[in-house]
Amino acid sequence: MKFVLASRNRKKIEEIKQILSGSLLFDFELLSLDDIGFNEDIDENGTTFEENALIKAKTPASFGYIGIADDSGLCVNALAGAPGVHSARYAKDPCDDEANNAKLLDALEKSGSSDRSAYYACTAACAFPNGDILLCRGKCDGIILESARGSGGFGYDPLFFFPEFDKTFAEITPEQKNTVSHRKKAFEALADELKKYFDKKR
């Protein structure tokens, strides 16, 4: 069976393939947008993670493939969920991790709130050519520090303190992060839903 991940990021494709392989009980091939000859940019103009994930997943589905995609970001409670769907380009376009982190710290200071709680959120979507869709969510709770710690990870990881490890996401290994990440939780849930979906079709 073939799935098309609405991405060109080979590392992301391999990560998601590993997650799905651990849950799906049948052989499958995970292709990229490049593999099916789709070279255009997908306009992610949704206002929620769910909308953006579906926009991306429906692109391969419109060509007759089973499309898979995700959308994710950081949600800070004191900022009413911001930066949310704008996480990658919170400060400016193109995305700039350092600028995004600086803007986040500035926004928290200006908010006057002592609440530093936040969470990474991910929605994984699967769209079928017949119009059927599956949506699953993953969440990872943490705390936004007042200054960055660690040199690993990306995005907001140097500010995102994960109490269970007593470290930021930038201070742990990719392998450790992948055991608890929002993306892992979302795609493990999607794998379960895919098994149920195909069982009903038998």
C-alpha positions as CSV (number, residue, x, y, z in Angstrom):
1,M,0.0,0.0,0.0
2,K,1.2,3.5,-0.8
3,F,0.8,6.7,1.2
4,V,2.0,10.1,0.2
5,L,3.3,12.4,2.9
6,A,2.7,16.0,1.9
7,S,6.3,17.0,2.5
8,R,9.7,17.1,0.8
9,N,11.6,16.8,4.1
10,R,13.4,13.5,4.0
11,K,14.2,13.5,7.7
12,K,10.5,14.1,8.5
13,I,9.4,11.4,6.1
14,E,11.8,8.9,7.7
15,E,10.7,9.8,11.2
16,I,7.0,9.4,10.4
17,K,7.7,6.1,8.5
18,Q,9.4,4.7,11.6
19,I,6.4,5.8,13.8
20,L,3.9,4.2,11.5
21,S,6.0,1.1,11.0
22,G,5.9,0.4,14.7
23,S,2.1,0.4,14.7
24,L,0.8,-0.7,11.3
25,L,0.6,-4.4,10.8
26,F,0.9,-4.4,7.0
27,D,3.6,-3.4,4.5
28,F,3.4,0.1,3.1
29,E,5.4,2.6,1.2
30,L,5.6,6.3,2.2
31,L,6.2,8.6,-0.7
32,S,7.0,12.3,-0.8
33,L,5.5,15.1,-3.0
34,D,8.6,14.9,-5.1
35,D,8.0,11.2,-5.7
36,I,4.6,11.9,-7.3
37,G,5.9,14.8,-9.3
38,F,4.2,17.5,-7.4
39,N,6.5,20.6,-7.4
40,E,4.2,23.4,-6.3
41,D,3.9,25.0,-2.9
42,I,0.8,24.2,-0.8
43,D,-0.9,27.3,0.5
44,E,-1.5,26.6,4.2
45,N,-4.1,29.3,4.7
46,G,-6.0,27.5,7.5
47,T,-6.6,29.1,10.9
48,T,-6.1,25.9,12.9
49,F,-3.7,23.0,12.9
50,E,-6.5,20.7,11.7
51,E,-7.3,22.9,8.7
52,N,-3.7,23.2,7.6
53,A,-3.1,19.4,8.1
54,L,-6.1,18.7,5.9
55,I,-5.2,21.2,3.2
56,K,-1.9,19.4,2.9
57,A,-3.3,15.8,3.1
58,K,-5.9,16.5,0.5
59,T,-3.4,17.6,-2.1
60,P,-2.1,14.0,-2.8
61,A,-5.6,12.7,-2.4
62,S,-6.7,14.9,-5.3
63,F,-4.3,13.0,-7.5
64,G,-5.7,9.6,-6.4
65,Y,-3.3,8.8,-3.6
66,I,-3.9,8.3,0.1
67,G,-2.5,11.6,1.5
68,I,-0.9,12.1,4.9
69,A,0.2,15.3,6.5
70,D,0.6,17.1,9.8
71,D,0.7,20.6,11.1
72,S,2.1,21.6,14.5
73,G,3.3,24.4,16.6
74,L,3.8,25.9,20.1
75,C,0.8,27.2,22.1
76,V,1.4,29.4,25.1
77,N,-1.5,29.6,27.5
78,A,-0.7,33.2,28.7
79,L,-0.8,34.3,25.1
80,A,-4.2,32.8,24.3
81,G,-2.5,29.9,22.4
82,A,-0.1,32.0,20.4
83,P,2.1,31.6,18.4
84,G,0.0,28.5,17.4
85,V,-0.4,28.0,13.6
86,H,2.0,30.9,13.1
87,S,4.8,29.3,15.1
88,A,7.3,29.0,12.2
89,R,6.9,32.6,11.1
90,Y,5.9,34.2,14.4
91,A,8.5,37.0,14.1
92,K,8.9,37.3,10.3
93,D,9.0,35.6,7.0
94,P,11.0,33.5,6.2
95,C,11.1,31.6,9.5
96,D,13.9,32.5,11.9
97,D,14.1,30.5,15.1
98,E,16.2,33.1,17.0
99,A,13.8,35.9,16.1
100,N,10.8,33.8,17.0
101,N,12.2,32.9,20.4
102,A,13.0,36.6,21.1
103,K,9.5,37.7,20.1
104,L,8.0,35.0,22.3
105,L,10.0,36.1,25.4
106,D,9.1,39.7,24.7
107,A,5.4,38.9,24.4
108,L,5.4,36.9,27.6
109,E,7.1,39.8,29.5
110,K,4.6,42.3,28.1
111,S,1.6,40.1,29.0
112,G,2.4,40.6,32.7
113,S,1.4,37.0,33.4
114,S,3.3,34.7,35.6
115,D,1.9,31.6,33.8
116,R,4.7,30.1,31.7
117,S,2.8,26.9,30.8
118,A,2.7,25.9,27.2
119,Y,2.4,22.9,24.9
120,Y,3.5,21.6,21.6
121,A,0.5,20.5,19.5
122,C,0.3,18.4,16.4
123,T,-2.6,17.3,14.2
124,A,-2.0,14.4,11.8
125,A,-4.4,14.0,8.9
126,C,-5.1,11.3,6.4
127,A,-7.2,12.0,3.3
128,F,-8.5,9.4,0.9
129,P,-9.4,9.9,-2.7
130,N,-13.0,8.9,-1.9
131,G,-13.3,11.9,0.5
132,D,-12.9,10.0,3.7
133,I,-10.6,11.7,6.3
134,L,-8.9,10.8,9.5
135,L,-7.7,13.4,12.1
136,C,-5.6,12.7,15.2
137,R,-4.0,15.0,17.7
138,G,-0.9,14.9,19.9
139,K,0.1,17.2,22.7
140,C,3.2,17.6,24.8
141,D,3.1,19.9,27.9
142,G,6.0,22.0,29.1
143,I,7.1,25.4,30.5
144,I,8.6,28.4,28.8
145,L,11.9,29.4,30.4
146,E,13.1,33.0,30.7
147,S,16.2,32.2,28.7
148,A,17.3,29.6,26.3
149,R,19.1,26.3,27.3
150,G,20.7,23.7,25.1
151,S,22.1,23.7,21.6
152,G,20.1,20.8,20.1
153,G,16.6,20.7,18.6
154,F,15.1,23.5,16.6
155,G,12.3,26.1,16.8
156,Y,11.3,26.9,20.4
157,D,13.1,23.8,21.8
158,P,15.7,25.8,23.8
159,L,12.9,27.6,25.7
160,F,10.6,24.6,26.1
161,F,11.3,22.9,29.4
162,F,10.0,19.4,29.8
163,P,9.6,18.6,33.5
164,E,9.6,14.8,33.0
165,F,13.2,15.0,31.8
166,D,14.1,18.1,33.9
167,K,15.6,19.6,30.7
168,T,14.6,21.6,27.7
169,F,13.9,19.9,24.4
170,A,17.2,21.4,23.2
171,E,19.1,19.6,25.9
172,I,17.9,16.1,25.2
173,T,18.7,13.7,22.3
174,P,16.4,13.4,19.2
175,E,15.7,9.8,20.3
176,Q,14.5,11.0,23.7
177,K,12.4,13.7,22.2
178,N,10.8,11.3,19.8
179,T,9.6,9.1,22.6
180,V,7.4,11.9,24.0
181,S,6.8,14.3,21.2
182,H,3.5,15.7,20.1
183,R,4.2,14.4,16.5
184,K,4.8,10.8,17.8
185,K,1.6,10.8,19.8
186,A,-0.4,12.2,16.8
187,F,1.0,9.7,14.3
188,E,0.7,6.7,16.7
189,A,-3.0,7.6,17.1
190,L,-3.3,8.0,13.3
191,A,-1.8,4.5,12.8
192,D,-4.4,3.1,15.1
193,E,-7.2,4.8,13.2
194,L,-5.8,3.5,9.9
195,K,-5.9,0.0,11.2
196,K,-9.5,0.4,12.2
197,Y,-10.3,2.0,8.9
198,F,-8.9,-0.8,6.8
199,D,-10.4,-3.5,9.0
200,K,-13.8,-2.1,8.3
201,K,-13.1,-2.2,4.6
202,R,-12.4,-6.0,4.6
